[in-house]
Amino acid sequence: MTDTNYNSGDYNSGNHNSGYYNSGDYNSGNHNSGYYNSGNYNSGDCNSGYYNSGYYSSGYHNSGDYNSGDHNSGHYNSGHYNSGDHNSGYFNSTTPEEIRVFNKPCLITTWEKAKKPKLLYQVQLTTWVPIKVMTEEEKKDNPDFFTKGGYLRQNNLREEFERVLESSSPEDIELLKALPNFDPDVFEEITGLRL
């Protein structure tokens, strides 16, 4: 089976699968820029937006990493046009000392030092669904599935948290509740789950 068998996009290069499961075009990164990449012109990995050279961005035109906003050269930005890191606003060139965690101010250093539960990294907002497990309805809703080798399913945040929490250890759940500013009401509002 060649790389192009899973590829509906064109001009994808890179090493170790950049041609696999790639529905966008002109993706050139390694070890995942071709995997599950639904955007175009991405050179980074795990990007679902367009024109990203960083990694794990779902926005557009990001050169930084982990951006859900657009046009960011910094990292971990959910806003737009930020060259600093951890910004949720617009046109910020600095990195704030505080972020908001559970709707309250929290020092970035406090958040970064906090031990994070594994379950936070197990929540998957997208899942690659290969042809062999697609339902007829999924095939109907994604007519280009055959050239892609499947499709990238968008998962529901609440359903994902429920799935992950069901299999999480009591220790991991305690780590979740020990996060800075943890608020069970805010957690329930976001996830639909009460801890």
Contact map, one row per residue, 1 for C-alpha under 8 A:
111010000000000000000000000000000000000000000000000000000000000000000000000000000000000000000000000000000000000000000000000000000000000000000000000000000000000000000000000000000000000000000000000
111110000000000000000000000000000000000000000000000000000000000000000000000000000000000000000000000000000000000000000000000000000000000000000000000000000000000000000000000000000000000000000000000
111111100000000011110000000000000000000000000000000000000000000000000000000000000000000000000000000000000000000000000000000000000000000000000000000000000000000000000000000000000000000000000000000
011111110000000000110000000000000000000000000000000000000000000000000000000000000000000000000000000000000000000000000000000000000000000000000000000000000000000000000000000000000000000000000000000
111111100000000000010000000000000000000000000000000000000000000000000000000000000000000000000000000000000000000000000000000000000000000000000000001110000000000000000000000000000000000000000000000
001111110000000000111100000000000000000000000000000000000000000000000000000000000000000000000000000000000000000000000000000000000000000000000000001111000000000000000000000000000000000000000000000
001111111100000000111110000000000000000000000000000000000000000000000000000000000000000000000000000000000000000000000000000000000000000000000000001110000000000000000000000000000000000000000000000
000101111100000000001111000000000000000000000000000000000000000000000000000000000000000000000000000000000000000000000000000000000000000000000001001100000000000000000000000000000000000000000000000
000000111111000000000111110000000000000000000000000000000000000000000000000000000000000000000000000000000000000000000000000000000000000000000000000100000000000000000000000000000000000000000000000
000000111111000000000001110000000000000000000000000000000000000000000000000000000000000000000000000000000000000000000000000000000000000000000000000000000000000000000000000000000000000000000000000
000000001111100000000000111000000000000000000000000000000000000000000000000000000000000000000000000000000000000000000000000000000000000000000000000000000000000000000000000000000000000000000000000
000000001111110001100000111100000100000000000000000000000000000000000000000000000000000000000000000000000000000000000000000000000000000000000000000000000000000000000000000000000000000000000000000
000000000011111001100000011110000000000000000000000000000000000000000000000000000000000000000000000000000000000000000000000000000000000000000000000000000000000000000000000000000000000000000000000
000000000001111111100000001111101100000000000000000000000000000000000000000000000000000000000000000000000000000000000000000000000000000000000000000000000000000000000000000000000000000000000000000
000000000000111111000000000011100000000000000000000000000000000000000000000000000000000000000000000000000000000000000000000000000000000000000000000000000000000000000000000000000000000000000000000
000000000000011111000000000001110000000000000000000000000000000000000000000000000000000000000000000000000000000000000000000000000000000000000000000000000000000000000000000000000000000000000000000
001000000000011111110000000001110110000000000000000000000000000000000000000000000000000000000000000000000000000000000000000000000000000000000000000000000000000000000000000000000000000000000000000
001000000001111111110100001111111110000000000000000000000000000000000000000000000000000000000000000000000000000000000000000000000000000000000000000000000000000000000000000000000000000000000000000
001101100001110011111100000000000110000000000000000000000000000000000000000000000000000000000000000000000000000000000000000000000000000000000000000000000000000000000000000000000000000000000000000
001111100000000011111100000000000111000000000000000000000000000000000000000000000000000000000000000000000000000000000000000000000000000000000000000000000000000000000000000000000000000000000000000
000001110000000000111110000000000111100000000000000000000000000000000000000000000000000000000000000000000000000000000000000000010000000000000000000111100000000000000000000000000000000000000000000
000001111000000001111111100000001111110000000000000000000000000000000000000000000000000000000000000000000000000000000000000000000000000000000000000100000000000000000000000000000000000000000000000
000000111000000000001111100000000001111000000000000000000000000000000000000000000000000000000000000000000000000000000000000000000000000000000000000100000000000000000000000000000000000000000000000
000000011100000000000111111000000000111110000000000000000000000000000000000000000000000000000000000000000000000000000000000000000000000000000000000000000000000000000000000000000000000000000000000
000000001111000000000111111000000000001110000000000000000000000000000000000000000000000000000000000000000000000000000000000000000000000000000000000000000000000000000000000000000000000000000000000
000000001111100000000001111100000000000111000000000000000000000000000000000000000000000000000000000000000000000000000000000000000000000000000000000000000000000000000000000000000000000000000000000
000000000011110001000001111110001100000111100000000000000000000000000000000000000000000000000000000000000000000000000000000000000000000000000000000000000000000000000000000000000000000000000000000
000000000001110001000000011111001100000011110000000000000000000000000000000000000000000000000000000000000000000000000000000000000000000000000000000000000000000000000000000000000000000000000000000
000000000000111001000000001111111100000001111000000000000000000000000000000000000000000000000000000000000000000000000000000000000000000000000000000000000000000000000000000000000000000000000000000
000000000000011111000000000111111100000000011000000000000000000000000000000000000000000000000000000000000000000000000000000000000000000000000000000000000000000000000000000000000000000000000000000
000000000000011111000000000011111110000000001000000000000000000000000000000000000000000000000000000000000000000000000000000000000000000000000000000000000000000000000000000000000000000000000000000
000000000000000111000000000011111111100000011100000000000000000000000000000000000000000000000000000000000000000000000000000000000000000000000000000000000000000000000000000000000000000000000000000
000000000000010001000100001111111111100001111110000000000000000000000000000000000000000000000000000000000000000000000000000000000000000000000000000000000000000000000000000000000000000000000000000
000000000001010011111100001111111111100000001000000000000000000000000000000000000000000000000000000000000000000000000000000000000000000000000000000000000000000000000000000000000000000000000000000
000000000000000011111100000000111111100000001100000000000000000000000000000000000000000000000000000000000000000000000000000000000000000000000000000000000000000000000000000000000000000000000000000
000000000000000000011110000000011111110000000111000000000000000000000000000000000000000000000000000000000000000000000000000000010000000000000000000000010000000000000000000000000000000000000000000
000000000000000000001111000000011111111000001111000000000000000000000000000000000000000000000000000000000000000000000000000000000000000000000000000000000000000000000000000000000000000000000000000
000000000000000000000111000000000001111100000011100000000000000000000000000000000000000000000000000000000000000000000000000000000000000000000000000000010000000000000000000000000000000000000000000
000000000000000000000011100000000000111111000011111000000000000000000000000000000000000000000000000000000000000000000000000000000000000000000000000000000000000000000000000000000000000000000000000
000000000000000000000001111000000000011111000000111000000000000000000000000000000000000000000000000000000000000000000000000000000000000000000000000000000000000000000000000000000000000000000000000
000000000000000000000001111100000000001111100000011100000000000000000000000000000000000000000000000000000000000000000000000000000000000000000000000000000000000000000000000000000000000000000000000
000000000000000000000000011110001000001111111010011110000000000000000000000000000000000000000000000000000000000000000000000000000000000000000000000000000000000000000000000000000000000000000000000
000000000000000000000000001110001000000011111000001111000000000000000000000000000000000000000000000000000000000000000000000000000000000000000000000000000000000000000000000000000000000000000000000
000000000000000000000000000111011000000001111110000111110000000000000000000000000000000000000000000000000000000000000000000000000000000000000000000000000000000000000000000000000000000000000000000
000000000000000000000000000011111110100001111110000001110000000000000000000000000000000000000000000000000000000000000000000000000000000000000000000000000000000000000000000000000000000000000000000
000000000000000000000000000000011011100000011111000000111000000000000000000000000000000000000000000000000000000000000000000000000000000000000000000000000000000000000000000000000000000000000000000
000000000000000000000000000000001001111001011111110100111100000000000000000000000000000000000000000000000000000000000000000000000000000000000000000000000000000000000000000000000000000000000000000
000000000000000000000000000000000001111000000111110000011110000000000000000000000000000000000000000000000000000000000000000000000000000000000000000000000000000000000000000000000000000000000000000
000000000000000000000000000000000000011100000011111100001111100000000000000000000000000000000000000000000000000000000000000000000000000000000000000000000000000000000000000000000000000000000000000
000000000000000000000000000000000000001111000011111100000011100000000000000000000000000000000000000000000000000000000000000000000000000000000000000000000000000000000000000000000000000000000000000
000000000000000000000000000000000000001111100000111110000001110000000000000000000000000000000000000000000000000000000000000000000000000000000000000000000000000000000000000000000000000000000000000
000000000000000000000000000000000000000011110010111111101011111000000000000000000000000000000000000000000000000000000000000000000000000000000000000000000000000000000000000000000000000000000000000
000000000000000000000000000000000000000001110000001111100000111100000000000000000000000000000000000000000000000000000000000000000000000000000000000000000000000000000000000000000000000000000000000
000000000000000000000000000000000000000000111000000111111000011111000000000000000000000000000000000000000000000000000000000000000000000000000000000000000000000000000000000000000000000000000000000
000000000000000000000000000000000000000000011110000111111000000111000000000000000000000000000000000000000000000000000000000000000000000000000000000000000000000000000000000000000000000000000000000
000000000000000000000000000000000000000000011111000001111100000011100000000000000000000000000000000000000000000000000000000000000000000000000000000000000000000000000000000000000000000000000000000
000000000000000000000000000000000000000000000111100101111111010011110000000000000000000000000000000000000000000000000000000000000000000000000000000000000000000000000000000000000000000000000000000
000000000000000000000000000000000000000000000011100000011111000001111000000000000000000000000000000000000000000000000000000000000000000000000000000000000000000000000000000000000000000000000000000
000000000000000000000000000000000000000000000001110100001111110000111110000000000000000000000000000000000000000000000000000000000000000000000000000000000000000000000000000000000000000000000000000
000000000000000000000000000000000000000000000000111100001111110000001110000000000000000000000000000000000000000000000000000000000000000000000000000000000000000000000000000000000000000000000000000
000000000000000000000000000000000000000000000000111110000011111000000111000000000000000000000000000000000000000000000000000000000000000000000000000000000000000000000000000000000000000000000000000
000000000000000000000000000000000000000000000000001111001011111110100111100000000000000000000000000000000000000000000000000000000000000000000000000000000000000000000000000000000000000000000000000
000000000000000000000000000000000000000000000000000111000000111110000011110000000000000000000000000000000000000000000000000000000000000000000000000000000000000000000000000000000000000000000000000
000000000000000000000000000000000000000000000000000011100000011111100001111100000000000000000000000000000000000000000000000000000000000000000000000000000000000000000000000000000000000000000000000
000000000000000000000000000000000000000000000000000001111000011111100000011100000000000000000000000000000000000000000000000000000000000000000000000000000000000000000000000000000000000000000000000
000000000000000000000000000000000000000000000000000001111100000111110000001110000000000000000000000000000000000000000000000000000000000000000000000000000000000000000000000000000000000000000000000
000000000000000000000000000000000000000000000000000000011110010111111101001111000000000000000000000000000000000000000000000000000000000000000000000000000000000000000000000000000000000000000000000
000000000000000000000000000000000000000000000000000000001110000001111100000111100000000000000000000000000000000000000000000000000000000000000000000000000000000000000000000000000000000000000000000
000000000000000000000000000000000000000000000000000000000111000000111111000011110000000000000000000000000000000000000000000000000000000000000000000000000000000000000000000000000000000000000000000
000000000000000000000000000000000000000000000000000000000011110000111111000001111000000000000000000000000000000000000000000000000000000000000000000000000000000000000000000000000000000000000000000
000000000000000000000000000000000000000000000000000000000011111000001111100000011100000000000000000000000000000000000000000000000000000000000000000000000000000000000000000000000000000000000000000
000000000000000000000000000000000000000000000000000000000000111100101111111010111110000000000000000000000000000000000000000000000000000000000000000000000000000000000000000000000000000000000000000
000000000000000000000000000000000000000000000000000000000000011100000011111000001111000000000000000000000000000000000000000000000000000000000000000000000000000000000000000000000000000000000000000
000000000000000000000000000000000000000000000000000000000000001110000001111110000111110000000000000000000000000000000000000000000000000000000000000000000000000000000000000000000000000000000000000
000000000000000000000000000000000000000000000000000000000000000111100001111110000011110000000000000000000000000000000000000000000000000000000000000000000000000000000000000000000000000000000000000
000000000000000000000000000000000000000000000000000000000000000111110000011111000000111000000000000000000000000000000000000000000000000000000000000000000000000000000000000000000000000000000000000
000000000000000000000000000000000000000000000000000000000000000001111001011111110100111100000000000000000000000000000000000000000000000000000000000000000000000000000000000000000000000000000000000
000000000000000000000000000000000000000000000000000000000000000000111100000111110000011110000000000000000000000000000000000000000000000000000000000000000000000000000000000000000000000000000000000
000000000000000000000000000000000000000000000000000000000000000000011101000011111100001111000000000000000000000000000000000000000000000000000000000000000000000000000000000000000000000000000000000
000000000000000000000000000000000000000000000000000000000000000000001111000011111100000111100000000000000000000000000000000000000000000000000000000000000000000000000000000000000000000000000000000
000000000000000000000000000000000000000000000000000000000000000000000111100000111110000001110000000000000000000000000000000000000000000000000000000000000000000000000000000000000000000000000000000
000000000000000000000000000000000000000000000000000000000000000000000011110010111111101011111000000000000000000000000000000000000000000000000000000000000000000000000000000000000000000000000000000
000000000000000000000000000000000000000000000000000000000000000000000001111000001111100000111100000000000000000000000000000000000000000000000000000000000000000000000000000000000000000000000000000
000000000000000000000000000000000000000000000000000000000000000000000000111000000111111000011110000000000000000000000000000000000000000000000000000000000000000000000000000000000000000000000000000
000000000000000000000000000000000000000000000000000000000000000000000000011110000111111000000111000000000000000000000000000000000000000000000000000000000000000000000000000000000000000000000000000
000000000000000000000000000000000000000000000000000000000000000000000000011111000001111100000011001000000000000000000000000000000000000000000000000000000000000000000000000000000000000000000000000
000000000000000000000000000000000000000000000000000000000000000000000000000111100101111111010011000000000000000000000000000000000000000000000000000000000000000000000000000000000000000000000000000
000000000000000000000000000000000000000000000000000000000000000000000000000011110000011111000000000000000000000000000000000000000000000000000000000000000000000000000000000000000000000000000000000
000000000000000000000000000000000000000000000000000000000000000000000000000001110100001111110000000000000000000000000000000000000000000000000000000000000000000000000000000000000000000000000000000
000000000000000000000000000000000000000000000000000000000000000000000000000000111100001111110000000000000000000000000000000000000000000000000000000000000000000000000000000000000000000000000000000
000000000000000000000000000000000000000000000000000000000000000000000000000000011110000011111000000000000000000000000000000000000000000000000000000000000000000000000000000000000000000000000000000
000000000000000000000000000000000000000000000000000000000000000000000000000000001111001011111110000000000000000000000000000000000000000000000000000000000000000000000000000000000000000000000000000
000000000000000000000000000000000000000000000000000000000000000000000000000000000111000000111110000000000000000000000000000000000000000000000000000000000000000000000000000000000000000000000000000
000000000000000000000000000000000000000000000000000000000000000000000000000000000011100000011111000000000000000000000000000000000000000000000000000000000000000000000000000000000000000000000000000
000000000000000000000000000000000000000000000000000000000000000000000000000000000001111000011111100000000000000000000000000000000000000000000000000000000000000000000000000000000000000000000000000
000000000000000000000000000000000000000000000000000000000000000000000000000000000000111000000111111000000001000000000000000000000000000000000000000000000000000000000000000000000000000000000000000
000000000000000000000000000000000000000000000000000000000000000000000000000000000000000000000011111000000011100000000000000000000000000000000000000000000000000000000000000000000000000000000000000
000000000000000000000000000000000000000000000000000000000000000000000000000000000000000000000001111100001111000000000000000000000000000000000000000000000000000000000000000000000000000000000000000
000000000000000000000000000000000000000000000000000000000000000000000000000000000000010000000001111110001111000000000000000000000000000000000000000000000000000000000000000000000000000000000000000
000000000000000000000000000000000000000000000000000000000000000000000000000000000000000000000000011111111100000000000000000000000000000000000000000000000000000000000000000000000000000000000000000
000000000000000000000000000000000000000000000000000000000000000000000000000000000000000000000000001111111100000000000000000000000000000000000000000000000000000000000000000000000001110000000000000
000000000000000000000000000000000000000000000000000000000000000000000000000000000000000000000000000111110000000000000000000000000000000000000000000000000000000000000000000000000000111001100000000
000000000000000000000000000000000000000000000000000000000000000000000000000000000000000000000000000111111000000000000000000000000000000000000000000000000000000000000000000000000000000001000000000
000000000000000000000000000000000000000000000000000000000000000000000000000000000000000000000000000111111100000000000000000000000000000000000000000000000000000000000000000000000000100000000000000
000000000000000000000000000000000000000000000000000000000000000000000000000000000000000000000000011110111110000000000000000000000000000000000000000000000000000000000000000000000000000000000000000
000000000000000000000000000000000000000000000000000000000000000000000000000000000000000000000000011110011111011000000000000000000000000000000000000000000000000000000000000000000001100000000000000
000000000000000000000000000000000000000000000000000000000000000000000000000000000000000000000000111000001111111000000000000000000000000000000000000000000000000000000000000000000000000000000000000
000000000000000000000000000000000000000000000000000000000000000000000000000000000000000000000001111000000111111100000000000000000000000000000000000000000000000000000000000000000000000000000000000
000000000000000000000000000000000000000000000000000000000000000000000000000000000000000000000000100000000011111110000000000000000000000000000000000000000000000000000000000000000000000000000000000
000000000000000000000000000000000000000000000000000000000000000000000000000000000000000000000000000000000111111111000000000000000000000000000000000000000000000000000000000000000001000000000000000
000000000000000000000000000000000000000000000000000000000000000000000000000000000000000000000000000000000111111111000000000000000000000000000000000000000000000000000000000000000011000000000000000
000000000000000000000000000000000000000000000000000000000000000000000000000000000000000000000000000000000001111111000000000000000000000000000000000000000000000000000000000000000000000000000000000
000000000000000000000000000000000000000000000000000000000000000000000000000000000000000000000000000000000000111111100000000000000000000000000000000000000000000000000000000000000000000000000000000
000000000000000000000000000000000000000000000000000000000000000000000000000000000000000000000000000000000000011111110000000000000000000000000000000000000000000000000000000000000011000000000000000
000000000000000000000000000000000000000000000000000000000000000000000000000000000000000000000000000000000000000011111000000000000000000000000000000000000000000000000000000000100010000000000000000
000000000000000000000000000000000000000000000000000000000000000000000000000000000000000000000000000000000000000001111101000000000000000000000000000000000000000000000000000000110010000000000000000
000000000000000000000000000000000000000000000000000000000000000000000000000000000000000000000000000000000000000000111111100000000000000000000000000000000000000000000000000110110000000000000000000
000000000000000000000000000000000000000000000000000000000000000000000000000000000000000000000000000000000000000000011111110000000000000000000000000000000000000000000000000100000000000000000000000
000000000000000000000000000000000000000000000000000000000000000000000000000000000000000000000000000000000000000000001111111000000000000000000000000000000000000000011001000100000000000000000000000
000000000000000000000000000000000000000000000000000000000000000000000000000000000000000000000000000000000000000000011111111000000000000000000000000000000000000000000000000000000000000000000000000
000000000000000000000000000000000000000000000000000000000000000000000000000000000000000000000000000000000000000000001111111100000000000000000000000000000000000000000000000000000000000000000000000
000000000000000000000000000000000000000000000000000000000000000000000000000000000000000000000000000000000000000000000111111100000000000000000000000000000000000000010000000000000000000000000000000
000000000000000000000000000000000000000000000000000000000000000000000000000000000000000000000000000000000000000000000011111110000000000000000000000000000000100110010000000000000000000000000000000
000000000000000000000000000000000000000000000000000000000000000000000000000000000000000000000000000000000000000000000000111111100000000000000000000000000010000100000000000000000000000000000000000
000000000000000000000000000000000000000000000000000000000000000000000000000000000000000000000000000000000000000000000000001111100000000000000000000000000111100100000000000000000000000000000000000
000000000000000000000000000000000000000000000000000000000000000000000000000000000000000000000000000000000000000000000000000111110000000000000000000000011110000000000000000000000000000000000000000
000000000000000000000000000000000000000000000000000000000000000000000000000000000000000000000000000000000000000000000000000111111000000000000000000000011110000000000000000000000000000000000000000
000000000000000000001000000000000001000000000000000000000000000000000000000000000000000000000000000000000000000000000000000001111100000000000000000001111000000000000000000000000000000000000000000
000000000000000000000000000000000000000000000000000000000000000000000000000000000000000000000000000000000000000000000000000000111110110000000000000001111000000000000000000000000000000000000000000
000000000000000000000000000000000000000000000000000000000000000000000000000000000000000000000000000000000000000000000000000000011111110000000000000011100000000000000000000000000000000000000000000
000000000000000000000000000000000000000000000000000000000000000000000000000000000000000000000000000000000000000000000000000000001111110000000000110011100000000000000000000000000000000000000000000
000000000000000000000000000000000000000000000000000000000000000000000000000000000000000000000000000000000000000000000000000000000111110000000000000000000000000000000000000000000000000000000000000
000000000000000000000000000000000000000000000000000000000000000000000000000000000000000000000000000000000000000000000000000000001111111000000000000000000000000000000000000000000000000000000000000
000000000000000000000000000000000000000000000000000000000000000000000000000000000000000000000000000000000000000000000000000000001111111101100000000001000000000000000000000000000000000000000000000
000000000000000000000000000000000000000000000000000000000000000000000000000000000000000000000000000000000000000000000000000000000000111111100000000000000000000000000000000000000000000000000000000
000000000000000000000000000000000000000000000000000000000000000000000000000000000000000000000000000000000000000000000000000000000000011111110000000000000000000000000000000000000000000000000000000
000000000000000000000000000000000000000000000000000000000000000000000000000000000000000000000000000000000000000000000000000000000000001111111000000000000000000000000000000000000000000000000000000
000000000000000000000000000000000000000000000000000000000000000000000000000000000000000000000000000000000000000000000000000000000000011111111100000000000000000000000000000000000000000000000000000
000000000000000000000000000000000000000000000000000000000000000000000000000000000000000000000000000000000000000000000000000000000000011111111110100000000000000000000000000000000000000000000000000
000000000000000000000000000000000000000000000000000000000000000000000000000000000000000000000000000000000000000000000000000000000000000111111110000000000000000000000000000000000000000000000000000
000000000000000000000000000000000000000000000000000000000000000000000000000000000000000000000000000000000000000000000000000000000000000011111110000000000000000000000000000000000000000000000000000
000000000000000000000000000000000000000000000000000000000000000000000000000000000000000000000000000000000000000000000000000000000000000001111111100000100000000000000000000000000000000000000000000
000000000000000000000000000000000000000000000000000000000000000000000000000000000000000000000000000000000000000000000000000000000000000000111111110000000000000000000000000000000000000000000000000
000000010000000000000000000000000000000000000000000000000000000000000000000000000000000000000000000000000000000000000000000000000000000000000111111100000000000000000000000000000000000000000000000
000000000000000000000000000000000000000000000000000000000000000000000000000000000000000000000000000000000000000000000000000000000010000000100111111111100000000000000000000000000000000000000000000
000000000000000000000000000000000000000000000000000000000000000000000000000000000000000000000000000000000000000000000000000000000010000000000011111111000000000000000000000000000000000000000000000
000011110000000000000000000000000000000000000000000000000000000000000000000000000000000000000000000000000000000000000000000000000000000000000001111111000000000000000000000000000000000000000000000
000011111000000000001110000000000000000000000000000000000000000000000000000000000000000000000000000000000000000000000000000000000000000000000001111111100000000000000000000000000000000000000000000
000011100000000000001000000000000000000000000000000000000000000000000000000000000000000000000000000000000000000000000000000000000110000000000000111111100000000000000000000000000000000000000000000
000001000000000000001000000000000000000000000000000000000000000000000000000000000000000000000000000000000000000000000000000000011110010000000000111111110000000000000000000000000000000000000000000
000000000000000000001000000000000000000000000000000000000000000000000000000000000000000000000000000000000000000000000000000000011110000000000100100111111000000000000000000000000000000000000000000
000000000000000000000000000000000001010000000000000000000000000000000000000000000000000000000000000000000000000000000000000001111000000000000000000001111100000000000000000000000000000000000000000
000000000000000000000000000000000000000000000000000000000000000000000000000000000000000000000000000000000000000000000000000001111000000000000000000000111110000000000000000000000000000000000000000
000000000000000000000000000000000000000000000000000000000000000000000000000000000000000000000000000000000000000000000000000011100000000000000000000000011111000000000000000000000000000000000000000
000000000000000000000000000000000000000000000000000000000000000000000000000000000000000000000000000000000000000000000000000111100000000000000000000000001111101100000000000000000000000000000000000
000000000000000000000000000000000000000000000000000000000000000000000000000000000000000000000000000000000000000000000000000010000000000000000000000000000111111100000000000000000000000000000000000
000000000000000000000000000000000000000000000000000000000000000000000000000000000000000000000000000000000000000000000000001010000000000000000000000000000011111110000000000000000000000000000010000
000000000000000000000000000000000000000000000000000000000000000000000000000000000000000000000000000000000000000000000000000000000000000000000000000000000001111111000000000000000000000000000111100
000000000000000000000000000000000000000000000000000000000000000000000000000000000000000000000000000000000000000000000000000000000000000000000000000000000011111111100000000000000000000000000000000
000000000000000000000000000000000000000000000000000000000000000000000000000000000000000000000000000000000000000000000000001110000000000000000000000000000011111111110000000000000000000000000000000
000000000000000000000000000000000000000000000000000000000000000000000000000000000000000000000000000000000000000000000000001000000000000000000000000000000000111111111000000000000000000000000010000
000000000000000000000000000000000000000000000000000000000000000000000000000000000000000000000000000000000000000000000000000000000000000000000000000000000000011111111100000000000000000000000010100
000000000000000000000000000000000000000000000000000000000000000000000000000000000000000000000000000000000000000000000000000000000000000000000000000000000000001111111110000000000000000000000000000
000000000000000000000000000000000000000000000000000000000000000000000000000000000000000000000000000000000000000000000010011000000000000000000000000000000000000111111111000000000000000000000000000
000000000000000000000000000000000000000000000000000000000000000000000000000000000000000000000000000000000000000000000010000000000000000000000000000000000000000011111111000010000000000000000000000
000000000000000000000000000000000000000000000000000000000000000000000000000000000000000000000000000000000000000000000000000000000000000000000000000000000000000001111111000000000000000000000000000
000000000000000000000000000000000000000000000000000000000000000000000000000000000000000000000000000000000000000000000000000000000000000000000000000000000000000000111111100000000000000000000000000
000000000000000000000000000000000000000000000000000000000000000000000000000000000000000000000000000000000000000000000010000000000000000000000000000000000000000000011111110110000000000000000000000
000000000000000000000000000000000000000000000000000000000000000000000000000000000000000000000000000000000000000000000000000000000000000000000000000000000000000000000011111110000000000000000000000
000000000000000000000000000000000000000000000000000000000000000000000000000000000000000000000000000000000000000000000000000000000000000000000000000000000000000000000001111111000000000000000000000
000000000000000000000000000000000000000000000000000000000000000000000000000000000000000000000000000000000000000000000000000000000000000000000000000000000000000000000000111111100000000000000000000
000000000000000000000000000000000000000000000000000000000000000000000000000000000000000000000000000000000000000000001110000000000000000000000000000000000000000000000001111111110000000000000000000
000000000000000000000000000000000000000000000000000000000000000000000000000000000000000000000000000000000000000000001000000000000000000000000000000000000000000000001001111111111000000000000000000
000000000000000000000000000000000000000000000000000000000000000000000000000000000000000000000000000000000000000000000000000000000000000000000000000000000000000000000000011111111100000000000000000
000000000000000000000000000000000000000000000000000000000000000000000000000000000000000000000000000000000000000000111000000000000000000000000000000000000000000000000000001111111110000000000000000
000000000000000000000000000000000000000000000000000000000000000000000000000000000000000000000000000000000000000000011000000000000000000000000000000000000000000000000000000111111110010000000000000
000000000000000000000000000000000000000000000000000000000000000000000000000000000000000000000000000000000000000000000000000000000000000000000000000000000000000000000000000011111110010000000000001
000000000000000000000000000000000000000000000000000000000000000000000000000000000000000000000000000000000000000000000000000000000000000000000000000000000000000000000000000001111111010000000000000
000000000000000000000000000000000000000000000000000000000000000000000000000000000000000000000000000000000000001001110000000000000000000000000000000000000000000000000000000000111111110000000000000
000000000000000000000000000000000000000000000000000000000000000000000000000000000000000000000000000010000100011001000000000000000000000000000000000000000000000000000000000000000111110000000000000
000000000000000000000000000000000000000000000000000000000000000000000000000000000000000000000000000011010100000000000000000000000000000000000000000000000000000000000000000000000011111000000000000
000000000000000000000000000000000000000000000000000000000000000000000000000000000000000000000000000011000000000000000000000000000000000000000000000000000000000000000000000000011111111100100000000
000000000000000000000000000000000000000000000000000000000000000000000000000000000000000000000000000001000000000000000000000000000000000000000000000000000000000000000000000000000000111111100000000
000000000000000000000000000000000000000000000000000000000000000000000000000000000000000000000000000000000000000000000000000000000000000000000000000000000000000000000000000000000000011111110000011
000000000000000000000000000000000000000000000000000000000000000000000000000000000000000000000000000000000000000000000000000000000000000000000000000000000000000000000000000000000000001111111000010
000000000000000000000000000000000000000000000000000000000000000000000000000000000000000000000000000001100000000000000000000000000000000000000000000000000000000000000000000000000000001111111100000
000000000000000000000000000000000000000000000000000000000000000000000000000000000000000000000000000001000000000000000000000000000000000000000000000000000000000000000000000000000000011111111111110
000000000000000000000000000000000000000000000000000000000000000000000000000000000000000000000000000000000000000000000000000000000000000000000000000000000000000000000000000000000000000111111111111
000000000000000000000000000000000000000000000000000000000000000000000000000000000000000000000000000000000000000000000000000000000000000000000000000000000000000000000000000000000000000011111111100
000000000000000000000000000000000000000000000000000000000000000000000000000000000000000000000000000000000000000000000000000000000000000000000000000000000000010000000000000000000000000001111111000
000000000000000000000000000000000000000000000000000000000000000000000000000000000000000000000000000000000000000000000000000000000000000000000000000000000000110011000000000000000000000000111111100
000000000000000000000000000000000000000000000000000000000000000000000000000000000000000000000000000000000000000000000000000000000000000000000000000000000000010000000000000000000000000000111111110
000000000000000000000000000000000000000000000000000000000000000000000000000000000000000000000000000000000000000000000000000000000000000000000000000000000000010001000000000000000000000000111011111
000000000000000000000000000000000000000000000000000000000000000000000000000000000000000000000000000000000000000000000000000000000000000000000000000000000000000000000000000000000000000110110001111
000000000000000000000000000000000000000000000000000000000000000000000000000000000000000000000000000000000000000000000000000000000000000000000000000000000000000000000000000000001000000100010000111
